[in-house]
């Protein structure tokens, strides 16, 4: 079978293209000096521009062929194998076809598959042959394209050749494409979310109410039969768990972070601020898995012991433990941004307040905080986004079961945890993409709504205090 023999070919193609590009850069500079007879004044552009022109076109040609053939041919192979599966099993559903293709890939790669039969063995052999051909042809085509581009650009070098103009135009085009990619990536993400969400709802008979208001979450329970059960895709437990943990985290992070920012900006001595702020910001550099261990090993047992001492039944994994530790993690985001915003408030506003007889506390409460409110709202919004998107702490401290409860002492799960579980489980990713992308699209809509509300608040108060 295919094994791992051909896996290094595509990275090898990239390395060869890079080597050819570096070589043609050096050769281009040398040729520019040769055609100028050693007199740089005869050249329209300096030798480095000639080498750069050769290097850029070589990289472009090589990696363009690598990208197109590496991805496009793979899609054609998958489409051909799907047709082969449907020819053998005319009544097969798209979900079951994806499962068969996934098993065939695993057989071809020499790994363990969930099932094997004659059809899967045939598909595996077809996949191994087609994919090995794709890899070898892609390697040869990539190297040939890079070498051809290097030869053509090297031959164009002449004293009157405007290499500088062409190189700068090329770079300007690349920068424009990068800017367009940033925009198109956002559009592509939204379109992919919408597409997979529509496909998911079509698989459950457009029972949107079952997803938005259902309380039973087990979307892959009927996948082996090639269908999704609309009665098992209720996402209410996930949304409740997400909001609960996020709310607990913000109850910890917002007061502590904001008060720390106020102290550091208006009350702390310069020496205290010089060491306290860096120490506080160290929290932002701690990996989330460390926070997860801290929550599971230290905070959760403490909460459980404290609850049992007063007669409360506390689960070993609870929303409270995850929320508290997540709030500690978010503190530096809110405190650092709020501190910068508060320091940006003009000193003249403070002096005017002091001149009217206000105390320092009254000035902070009635002048500084209202003037800095737009930035503080932005900091809180960043903290909310950080809390909503956190996964590791929830997995380790809050659990993975979709438990619908309002008790923070019980185990819950969040939307992001379920997305990770769906995509990284044993089920083929294309099968689990529907529920996962639908959760992502719903979370995207909720976040977008929060952003719109925050922008309205910021705009309102910015008009008052500008």
C-alpha positions as CSV (number, residue, x, y, z in Angstrom):
1,X,0.0,0.0,0.0
2,X,0.9,3.7,0.0
3,X,2.4,3.8,3.5
4,X,4.5,6.9,4.3
5,X,6.9,6.6,1.3
6,X,5.6,9.5,-0.7
7,X,4.7,11.9,2.1
8,X,8.1,13.8,1.9
9,X,7.8,14.4,-1.8
10,X,5.8,17.7,-1.6
11,X,8.0,19.3,1.0
12,X,11.0,18.1,-1.1
13,X,9.5,19.9,-4.1
14,X,9.3,23.1,-2.0
15,X,12.9,22.8,-0.9
16,X,14.0,22.2,-4.5
17,X,12.1,25.3,-5.7
18,X,13.7,27.4,-2.9
19,X,17.2,26.1,-3.9
20,X,16.6,26.9,-7.6
21,X,15.4,30.4,-6.6
22,X,18.5,31.1,-4.5
23,X,20.7,29.8,-7.3
24,X,19.1,31.9,-10.0
25,X,19.3,35.0,-7.8
26,X,23.1,34.6,-7.6
27,X,23.3,33.7,-11.3
28,X,21.1,36.7,-12.2
29,X,23.4,39.1,-10.3
30,X,26.5,37.6,-12.0
31,X,25.0,37.8,-15.4
32,X,24.0,41.4,-14.9
33,X,27.6,42.2,-14.1
34,X,28.8,40.3,-17.2
35,X,26.4,41.9,-19.7
36,X,27.4,45.3,-18.3
37,X,31.1,44.6,-18.8
38,X,31.8,45.4,-15.2
39,X,30.5,48.9,-15.6
40,X,27.4,49.4,-13.4
41,X,26.6,52.7,-15.2
42,X,25.6,50.7,-18.3
43,X,22.8,48.9,-16.4
44,X,19.3,50.5,-16.0
45,X,18.9,48.6,-12.7
46,X,21.4,47.4,-10.1
47,X,22.5,43.7,-10.3
48,X,20.5,42.9,-7.2
49,X,17.2,43.9,-8.9
50,X,18.0,41.5,-11.8
51,X,18.6,38.7,-9.3
52,X,15.5,39.6,-7.4
53,X,13.4,39.6,-10.6
54,X,14.6,36.0,-11.4
55,X,14.1,34.8,-7.9
56,X,10.5,36.1,-7.6
57,X,9.3,34.6,-10.9
58,X,11.0,31.3,-10.1
59,X,9.3,31.1,-6.7
60,X,6.0,32.1,-8.2
61,X,6.1,29.5,-11.0
62,X,7.2,26.7,-8.7
63,X,4.9,27.2,-5.8
64,X,1.9,28.0,-8.1
65,X,2.2,24.6,-9.8
66,X,2.8,22.9,-6.5
67,X,-0.4,24.5,-5.0
68,X,-2.6,23.9,-8.0
69,X,-1.6,20.3,-8.7
70,X,-1.2,19.4,-5.0
71,X,-4.8,20.4,-4.1
72,X,-6.7,20.3,-7.4
73,X,-5.6,16.8,-8.3
74,X,-6.4,15.6,-4.8
75,X,-10.0,16.9,-5.2
76,X,-10.3,15.1,-8.5
77,X,-9.1,11.8,-6.9
78,X,-11.7,12.1,-4.1
79,X,-14.4,12.8,-6.7
80,X,-13.4,9.8,-8.8
81,X,-13.4,7.5,-5.7
82,X,-16.8,8.8,-4.7
83,X,-18.1,7.9,-8.1
84,X,-16.6,4.4,-7.8
85,X,-18.3,3.9,-4.4
86,X,-21.6,5.0,-5.8
87,X,-21.2,2.7,-8.7
88,X,-20.7,-0.2,-6.3
89,X,-23.4,0.9,-3.9
90,X,-26.1,2.9,-5.8
91,X,-28.1,3.6,-2.6
92,X,-25.2,4.8,-0.4
93,X,-25.7,8.1,1.4
94,X,-23.1,10.9,1.3
95,X,-22.2,10.3,5.0
96,X,-21.7,6.6,4.4
97,X,-19.6,7.2,1.3
98,X,-17.3,9.5,3.3
99,X,-16.9,6.8,5.9
100,X,-16.0,4.2,3.3
101,X,-13.5,6.6,1.7
102,X,-12.0,7.4,5.1
103,X,-11.5,3.7,5.8
104,X,-10.0,3.2,2.4
105,X,-7.5,6.0,3.0
106,X,-6.5,4.5,6.3
107,X,-6.0,1.1,4.7
108,X,-3.9,2.6,1.9
109,X,-1.8,4.5,4.5
110,X,-1.3,1.3,6.5
111,X,-3.2,2.5,9.6
112,X,-6.1,1.0,11.5
113,X,-9.5,1.4,9.8
114,X,-12.9,1.1,11.5
115,X,-13.9,-1.6,9.0
116,X,-12.6,-3.5,6.0
117,X,-14.2,-5.4,3.2
118,X,-13.7,-6.1,-0.5
119,X,-15.0,-2.6,-1.5
120,X,-12.8,-0.8,0.9
121,X,-9.8,-2.8,-0.3
122,X,-10.5,-1.9,-3.9
123,X,-10.9,1.8,-3.1
124,X,-7.7,1.7,-1.1
125,X,-5.8,0.2,-4.0
126,X,-7.2,2.8,-6.4
127,X,-6.4,5.6,-3.9
128,X,-2.8,4.4,-3.4
129,X,-2.2,4.2,-7.2
130,X,-3.8,7.6,-7.9
131,X,-2.2,9.4,-5.0
132,X,1.3,8.1,-5.7
133,X,1.0,9.2,-9.3
134,X,-0.2,12.6,-8.1
135,X,2.7,13.1,-5.8
136,X,5.4,12.1,-8.4
137,X,3.8,14.1,-11.2
138,X,3.4,17.1,-8.9
139,X,7.1,16.9,-7.9
140,X,8.3,16.7,-11.5
141,X,6.0,19.5,-12.7
142,X,6.9,21.8,-9.9
143,X,10.6,21.4,-10.4
144,X,10.2,21.8,-14.2
145,X,8.1,25.0,-13.8
146,X,10.7,26.5,-11.5
147,X,13.6,25.6,-13.7
148,X,11.8,27.0,-16.8
149,X,11.0,30.3,-15.1
150,X,14.6,30.5,-13.9
151,X,15.9,29.9,-17.4
152,X,13.5,32.4,-19.1
153,X,14.1,35.2,-16.6
154,X,17.9,34.6,-16.6
155,X,18.0,35.0,-20.4
156,X,16.1,38.3,-20.3
157,X,18.8,40.0,-18.4
158,X,20.3,42.9,-20.5
159,X,21.7,46.4,-19.8
160,X,18.5,48.1,-20.9
161,X,16.2,45.6,-19.0
162,X,14.1,47.5,-16.4
163,X,14.5,45.0,-13.7
164,X,13.9,47.5,-10.8
165,X,10.6,48.7,-12.3
166,X,9.3,45.2,-12.9
167,X,10.5,43.9,-9.5
168,X,8.8,46.8,-7.7
169,X,5.6,46.3,-9.7
170,X,5.7,42.6,-8.9
171,X,6.1,43.3,-5.1
172,X,3.3,45.9,-5.2
173,X,1.1,43.3,-6.8
174,X,2.0,40.7,-4.2
175,X,1.2,43.2,-1.4
176,X,-2.1,44.0,-3.0
177,X,-2.9,40.2,-3.3
178,X,-2.0,39.7,0.4
179,X,-4.4,42.5,1.4
180,X,-7.1,40.9,-0.8
181,X,-6.4,37.5,0.8
182,X,-7.0,39.0,4.2
183,X,-10.5,40.1,3.1
184,X,-11.3,37.1,1.0
185,X,-10.3,34.8,3.8
186,X,-13.0,36.3,6.0
187,X,-15.5,36.0,3.2
188,X,-14.4,32.4,2.6
189,X,-14.7,31.5,6.3
190,X,-18.2,32.9,6.4
191,X,-19.3,31.2,3.2
192,X,-17.9,27.8,4.3
193,X,-19.7,28.2,7.7
194,X,-23.0,29.0,5.9
195,X,-22.5,26.2,3.3
196,X,-21.8,23.5,6.0
197,X,-24.6,24.8,8.2
198,X,-27.1,24.6,5.4
199,X,-25.9,21.1,4.6
200,X,-26.3,20.1,8.2
201,X,-29.9,21.4,8.4
202,X,-30.8,19.7,5.2
203,X,-29.5,16.4,6.7
204,X,-31.8,16.8,9.7
205,X,-34.8,17.9,7.7
206,X,-34.5,21.6,8.3
207,X,-35.4,21.2,11.9
208,X,-33.7,24.4,13.0
209,X,-35.8,24.5,16.2
210,X,-34.3,21.1,17.2
211,X,-30.9,22.6,17.1
212,X,-31.5,26.0,18.7
213,X,-33.9,24.8,21.4
214,X,-33.2,21.1,21.8
215,X,-31.7,19.9,25.1
216,X,-30.2,16.6,23.9
217,X,-26.7,16.8,22.3
218,X,-25.4,13.6,20.7
219,X,-25.1,14.5,17.0
220,X,-23.0,11.5,15.9
221,X,-25.2,8.8,17.5
222,X,-26.7,7.7,14.2
223,X,-23.8,8.4,11.9
224,X,-22.9,4.8,11.3
225,X,-26.3,4.3,9.7
226,X,-25.5,7.3,7.4
227,X,-27.9,9.7,9.0
228,X,-28.2,12.4,11.7
229,X,-30.9,12.2,14.3
230,X,-32.7,15.6,14.6
231,X,-33.7,14.8,18.2
232,X,-30.0,14.6,19.2
233,X,-28.6,17.9,17.9
234,X,-30.0,20.2,20.6
235,X,-27.3,22.8,21.4
236,X,-28.9,24.5,24.4
237,X,-26.6,22.6,26.9
238,X,-23.5,23.9,25.0
239,X,-24.7,27.5,24.9
240,X,-25.7,27.4,28.6
241,X,-22.3,26.0,29.5
242,X,-20.5,28.5,27.4
243,X,-22.4,31.5,28.9
244,X,-22.0,30.2,32.4
245,X,-18.2,29.7,32.3
246,X,-17.8,33.0,30.4
247,X,-19.9,34.8,32.9
248,X,-17.9,33.4,35.9
249,X,-14.7,34.3,34.1
250,X,-15.7,37.9,33.5
251,X,-17.0,38.3,37.1
252,X,-13.4,37.4,38.1
253,X,-11.5,39.2,35.4
254,X,-13.3,42.5,35.0
255,X,-13.3,43.8,38.6
256,X,-9.8,42.6,39.3
257,X,-8.3,43.7,36.0
258,X,-10.0,47.1,36.0
259,X,-9.1,47.9,39.6
260,X,-5.5,46.8,39.0
261,X,-5.4,49.1,36.0
262,X,-6.8,52.0,38.1
263,X,-4.2,51.4,40.8
264,X,-1.3,51.1,38.4
265,X,-2.3,54.2,36.4
266,X,-3.3,56.7,39.2
267,X,-2.2,55.4,42.6
268,X,0.9,53.3,42.3
269,X,4.3,54.8,42.7
270,X,6.6,54.7,39.7
271,X,8.8,52.0,41.3
272,X,5.8,49.9,42.1
273,X,4.4,50.2,38.6
274,X,7.7,49.4,37.1
275,X,7.7,45.9,38.5
276,X,4.0,45.2,39.2
277,X,2.8,45.7,35.6
278,X,5.3,43.3,34.0
279,X,4.6,40.7,36.8
280,X,0.9,41.0,36.0
281,X,1.4,40.6,32.3
282,X,3.4,37.4,32.8
283,X,0.0,35.8,33.3
284,X,-0.7,36.3,29.6
285,X,2.3,34.3,28.6
286,X,1.4,31.2,30.6
287,X,0.2,28.4,28.3
288,X,-3.5,27.5,28.6
289,X,-2.7,23.8,29.3
290,X,-0.9,25.0,32.5
291,X,-4.0,26.9,33.5
292,X,-5.9,23.7,32.8
293,X,-3.7,21.6,35.1
294,X,-3.9,24.3,37.7
295,X,-7.7,24.3,37.5
296,X,-8.0,20.5,37.6
297,X,-5.4,19.7,40.2
298,X,-5.5,22.7,42.5
299,X,-8.6,24.8,42.2
300,X,-11.2,22.1,41.6
301,X,-10.2,20.1,44.7
302,X,-10.2,23.2,46.8
303,X,-13.7,24.1,45.6
304,X,-14.9,20.6,46.1
305,X,-13.5,20.4,49.7
306,X,-15.0,23.9,50.6
307,X,-18.4,22.9,49.2
308,X,-18.4,19.6,51.0
309,X,-17.5,21.3,54.3
310,X,-20.7,23.3,54.1
311,X,-22.9,20.4,52.8
312,X,-22.8,21.2,49.1
313,X,-22.4,18.5,46.5
314,X,-19.6,19.7,44.2
315,X,-18.6,17.7,41.1
316,X,-14.9,16.9,40.5
317,X,-15.2,18.9,37.3
318,X,-17.2,22.0,37.7
319,X,-18.0,25.2,35.8
320,X,-16.9,27.3,38.8
321,X,-13.4,25.9,38.7
322,X,-13.0,26.4,35.0
323,X,-14.5,29.9,35.1
324,X,-12.4,31.1,38.0
325,X,-9.1,30.0,36.4
326,X,-10.2,31.3,33.1
327,X,-10.9,34.7,34.7
328,X,-7.4,34.7,36.2
329,X,-6.1,34.0,32.7
330,X,-8.0,37.0,31.2
331,X,-7.0,39.5,33.9
332,X,-3.8,40.7,32.1
333,X,-5.7,41.3,28.9
334,X,-8.2,43.6,30.6
335,X,-5.8,45.2,33.0
336,X,-3.1,46.0,30.4
337,X,-5.5,47.5,27.9
338,X,-7.5,49.4,30.5
339,X,-4.3,50.8,32.0
340,X,-3.2,52.1,28.5
341,X,-6.6,53.6,27.9
342,X,-6.7,55.3,31.4
343,X,-3.2,56.7,30.9
344,X,-4.4,58.1,27.5
345,X,-7.0,60.3,29.3
346,X,-5.6,63.9,29.2
347,X,-4.1,65.1,32.4
348,X,-6.0,68.4,31.9
349,X,-9.3,66.5,32.7
350,X,-7.8,65.4,36.0
351,X,-6.4,68.8,36.8
352,X,-9.8,70.4,36.1
353,X,-11.5,68.0,38.4
354,X,-9.0,68.6,41.2
355,X,-9.4,72.3,40.7
356,X,-13.1,72.0,41.3
357,X,-12.4,70.3,44.7
358,X,-12.9,66.7,43.7
359,X,-10.9,64.0,45.4
360,X,-8.8,61.5,43.6
361,X,-11.4,58.8,43.9
362,X,-14.1,61.1,42.7
363,X,-12.0,62.1,39.7
364,X,-11.4,58.5,38.8
365,X,-15.1,57.6,39.1
366,X,-16.7,60.7,37.5
367,X,-14.1,61.9,35.0
368,X,-11.4,59.3,34.1
369,X,-13.6,56.2,33.8
370,X,-16.3,57.8,31.7
371,X,-13.7,59.3,29.4
372,X,-11.9,55.9,29.1
373,X,-15.1,53.9,28.8
374,X,-14.8,53.1,25.0
375,X,-11.4,51.6,25.5
376,X,-12.5,49.7,28.6
377,X,-15.5,48.3,26.7
378,X,-13.1,47.1,24.0
379,X,-10.9,45.5,26.6
380,X,-13.9,43.7,28.2
381,X,-15.0,42.6,24.7
382,X,-11.6,41.2,24.0
383,X,-11.8,39.3,27.3
384,X,-15.2,37.9,26.4
385,X,-13.9,36.7,23.1
386,X,-10.9,35.1,24.8
387,X,-13.2,33.3,27.2
388,X,-15.7,32.1,24.6
389,X,-12.9,30.7,22.5
390,X,-11.0,28.9,25.3
391,X,-10.9,25.1,25.1
392,X,-8.1,23.5,27.1
393,X,-9.2,24.8,30.5
394,X,-12.8,23.7,29.9
395,X,-11.7,20.2,28.8
396,X,-9.5,19.7,31.8
397,X,-11.6,21.4,34.5
398,X,-15.3,21.5,33.4
399,X,-15.8,18.3,31.6
400,X,-16.9,17.2,28.1
401,X,-20.5,16.1,28.8
402,X,-23.3,18.2,27.4
403,X,-25.0,18.7,30.8
404,X,-27.9,21.2,30.9
405,X,-27.8,22.8,34.3
406,X,-27.7,26.2,36.0
407,X,-25.6,25.0,38.9
408,X,-22.0,26.2,38.5
409,X,-20.9,23.4,40.8
410,X,-21.7,20.7,38.2
411,X,-19.8,19.6,35.1
412,X,-20.7,21.4,31.8
413,X,-19.1,21.8,28.4
414,X,-18.8,24.6,25.9
415,X,-19.3,25.1,22.1
416,X,-15.6,25.2,21.4
417,X,-14.9,21.9,23.2
418,X,-17.6,20.1,21.3
419,X,-16.2,21.5,18.0
420,X,-12.8,20.1,18.8
421,X,-14.3,16.7,19.9
422,X,-16.2,16.4,16.7
423,X,-13.3,17.2,14.4
424,X,-10.6,15.3,16.2
425,X,-12.6,12.2,17.1
426,X,-12.6,8.8,15.3
427,X,-15.3,9.9,12.9
428,X,-14.3,11.2,9.5
429,X,-13.9,15.0,9.5
430,X,-16.3,15.4,6.6
431,X,-19.0,13.6,8.5
432,X,-18.6,15.7,11.7
433,X,-18.2,18.9,9.7
434,X,-21.9,19.6,9.7
435,X,-22.5,19.8,13.5
436,X,-19.1,21.4,14.1
437,X,-19.5,24.1,11.5
438,X,-23.1,24.8,12.6
439,X,-21.8,25.4,16.1
440,X,-19.1,27.6,14.7
441,X,-21.6,29.6,12.6
442,X,-23.9,30.1,15.6
443,X,-21.0,31.2,17.8
444,X,-19.9,33.6,15.0
445,X,-23.4,35.1,14.9
446,X,-23.5,35.6,18.7
447,X,-20.0,37.2,18.7
448,X,-21.0,39.4,15.8
449,X,-24.0,40.6,17.7
450,X,-21.9,41.3,20.8
451,X,-19.4,43.3,18.6
452,X,-22.2,45.4,17.1
453,X,-23.6,46.2,20.6
454,X,-20.1,47.1,21.9
455,X,-19.5,49.4,18.9
456,X,-22.7,51.2,19.5
457,X,-21.8,51.7,23.1
458,X,-18.3,52.9,22.2
459,X,-19.6,55.3,19.5
460,X,-22.2,56.8,21.9
461,X,-19.7,57.6,24.7
462,X,-17.0,58.6,22.3
463,X,-19.2,61.4,21.0
464,X,-19.7,62.6,24.6
465,X,-16.1,62.6,25.6
466,X,-14.1,63.4,22.5
